[in-house]
Amino acid sequence: MERFFRRIINLVEWWAILLLVLMVTVVSLGVFFRYFLNSSLVWYDEFASYLLVWLTFYGCVAASYRGRHIGFEAVVNGLLPQTRRIIEFISESFVLVFQIVLCYYGWLLTRRMGDETTISFVWVKMSWIYSVLPITGGLMLLISLTRLIEIVLGKKRKRGGEAAWTGSSSE
């Protein structure tokens, strides 16, 4: 199961990289056209906004898998092992509930948008744009379920392959 998740997360990370490259390209084109050619593109702002939203949600999947979301590790790690496990279970349960809500209401929103189209591109359906909600919600739901099972079984929880940057200039 771990191997399956790693492959999915690798795909998600490559997808996020592609989204970032597309966003930088689109914004650069918009700036070039506006300031160098004195002719602005009407679609770049809307398209870049959608790319940013997608990048954020897919980045959340990778961060969730790697355990890189904001937390209180200093407080939780100072607790007794049994208390820590209870706190982690409660915390992950809340995350799971949020993922269920995101997935369910994201699915409803995606279905309701149906054939609505974007303003700039009449061939792009809003349901395609909103599909990021149930997709990422479902992926994070699976990650949370796996993590809950690991907590119940008492398996040691991994924080990811590499250490997170703390922002310190001494690193």
C-alpha positions as CSV (number, residue, x, y, z in Angstrom):
1,M,0.0,0.0,0.0
2,E,2.9,2.3,0.8
3,R,4.4,1.8,-2.6
4,F,1.0,2.6,-4.3
5,F,0.7,5.9,-2.3
6,R,4.3,6.8,-3.1
7,R,3.6,6.4,-6.8
8,I,0.4,8.4,-6.6
9,I,2.2,11.2,-4.7
10,N,5.0,11.3,-7.2
11,L,2.5,11.7,-10.0
12,V,0.7,14.5,-8.0
13,E,4.1,16.2,-7.4
14,W,5.0,16.1,-11.1
15,W,1.5,17.4,-11.9
16,A,2.0,20.3,-9.4
17,I,5.4,21.1,-11.0
18,L,3.7,21.2,-14.4
19,L,1.0,23.5,-13.0
20,L,3.6,25.8,-11.6
21,V,5.5,26.0,-14.9
22,L,2.2,26.7,-16.7
23,M,1.3,29.4,-14.2
24,V,4.7,31.1,-14.5
25,T,4.5,30.9,-18.3
26,V,0.9,32.3,-18.5
27,V,1.7,35.2,-16.1
28,S,5.0,35.9,-18.0
29,L,3.0,36.0,-21.2
30,G,0.5,38.3,-19.7
31,V,3.2,40.7,-18.5
32,F,5.0,40.6,-21.8
33,F,1.9,41.3,-23.8
34,R,0.7,44.1,-21.5
35,Y,3.9,46.0,-20.9
36,F,6.0,45.3,-24.0
37,L,3.3,45.0,-26.7
38,N,0.7,47.3,-25.2
39,S,-1.9,44.7,-25.8
40,S,-3.2,42.7,-22.8
41,L,-4.5,39.1,-23.0
42,V,-8.0,38.9,-21.7
43,W,-7.7,35.3,-20.5
44,Y,-4.4,35.2,-18.7
45,D,-5.6,36.4,-15.3
46,E,-8.5,34.0,-15.1
47,F,-6.4,31.1,-16.3
48,A,-3.5,31.9,-13.9
49,S,-6.0,32.0,-11.0
50,Y,-7.3,28.5,-11.8
51,L,-3.8,27.2,-12.1
52,L,-3.0,28.7,-8.7
53,V,-6.0,27.0,-7.1
54,W,-5.1,23.7,-8.6
55,L,-1.5,24.0,-7.6
56,T,-2.6,24.8,-4.0
57,F,-4.9,21.8,-3.7
58,Y,-2.5,19.3,-5.3
59,G,0.3,20.6,-3.2
60,C,-1.9,20.0,-0.2
61,V,-2.1,16.3,-1.1
62,A,1.7,16.0,-1.2
63,A,2.1,18.0,2.0
64,S,-0.6,15.8,3.7
65,Y,1.2,12.6,2.6
66,R,4.5,13.8,3.8
67,G,3.1,15.1,7.1
68,R,4.2,18.7,6.4
69,H,1.0,20.6,7.3
70,I,1.1,22.9,10.3
71,G,1.1,21.1,13.6
72,F,2.2,21.3,17.2
73,E,4.9,18.8,17.1
74,A,6.8,20.4,20.0
75,V,3.8,20.0,22.3
76,V,2.7,16.6,21.0
77,N,6.2,15.1,21.2
78,G,6.5,16.1,24.8
79,L,3.4,14.0,25.8
80,L,3.5,10.5,27.1
81,P,3.3,7.9,24.2
82,Q,-0.3,6.8,25.1
83,T,-1.5,10.4,25.4
84,R,0.3,11.3,22.1
85,R,-1.5,8.4,20.4
86,I,-4.9,9.6,21.6
87,I,-4.2,13.2,20.5
88,E,-3.0,12.0,17.1
89,F,-6.1,9.9,16.7
90,I,-8.4,12.8,17.6
91,S,-6.5,15.2,15.4
92,E,-6.5,12.8,12.4
93,S,-10.2,12.2,12.9
94,F,-10.9,15.9,12.6
95,V,-8.8,15.9,9.4
96,L,-10.7,12.9,8.1
97,V,-14.0,14.7,8.7
98,F,-12.8,17.7,6.8
99,Q,-11.7,15.6,3.9
100,I,-15.1,13.9,3.8
101,V,-16.8,17.3,3.7
102,L,-14.3,18.5,1.0
103,C,-14.8,15.4,-1.1
104,Y,-18.6,15.3,-0.8
105,Y,-19.4,19.0,-1.3
106,G,-16.7,19.2,-4.0
107,W,-18.4,16.4,-5.8
108,L,-21.8,18.2,-5.5
109,L,-20.4,21.5,-6.7
110,T,-18.7,19.8,-9.6
111,R,-21.9,18.1,-10.6
112,R,-24.0,21.3,-10.2
113,M,-21.6,23.3,-12.4
114,G,-22.3,20.9,-15.2
115,D,-22.1,22.7,-18.5
116,E,-21.3,26.2,-17.1
117,T,-18.2,27.6,-18.8
118,T,-15.4,29.9,-17.8
119,I,-15.7,33.6,-18.9
120,S,-12.6,33.7,-21.1
121,F,-12.7,30.2,-22.5
122,V,-16.2,29.1,-23.5
123,W,-14.9,25.6,-24.3
124,V,-13.6,25.0,-20.7
125,K,-16.3,23.8,-18.3
126,M,-16.4,24.9,-14.7
127,S,-17.0,21.4,-13.7
128,W,-13.4,20.6,-14.9
129,I,-12.1,23.5,-12.8
130,Y,-14.0,22.4,-9.7
131,S,-13.0,18.7,-10.1
132,V,-9.9,19.5,-8.1
133,L,-12.1,19.5,-4.9
134,P,-13.3,15.9,-5.0
135,I,-10.1,14.6,-6.5
136,T,-7.8,16.1,-3.9
137,G,-10.3,15.6,-1.1
138,G,-10.5,11.9,-2.0
139,L,-6.7,11.5,-2.2
140,M,-6.3,13.2,1.2
141,L,-9.2,11.1,2.6
142,L,-7.3,7.9,1.7
143,I,-4.1,9.3,3.3
144,S,-6.0,10.2,6.5
145,L,-7.7,6.7,6.6
146,T,-4.3,5.1,6.2
147,R,-2.9,7.3,8.9
148,L,-5.8,6.5,11.3
149,I,-5.3,2.8,10.8
150,E,-1.5,3.2,11.5
151,I,-2.4,5.1,14.7
152,V,-4.8,2.4,15.9
153,L,-2.3,-0.3,15.1
154,G,0.4,1.6,16.9
155,K,2.7,1.9,13.9
156,K,5.3,4.6,14.0
157,R,4.2,7.5,12.0
158,K,6.7,8.8,9.4
159,R,7.0,12.5,8.7
160,G,8.4,12.2,5.1
161,G,11.6,11.5,3.4
162,E,13.4,14.8,4.0
163,A,13.6,17.2,6.8
164,A,11.5,20.3,6.5
165,W,13.2,23.7,6.2
166,T,12.6,25.7,9.4
167,G,13.4,29.1,7.9
168,S,16.5,29.4,9.9
169,S,19.5,31.0,8.2
170,S,21.9,28.6,9.9
171,E,20.6,25.7,7.8
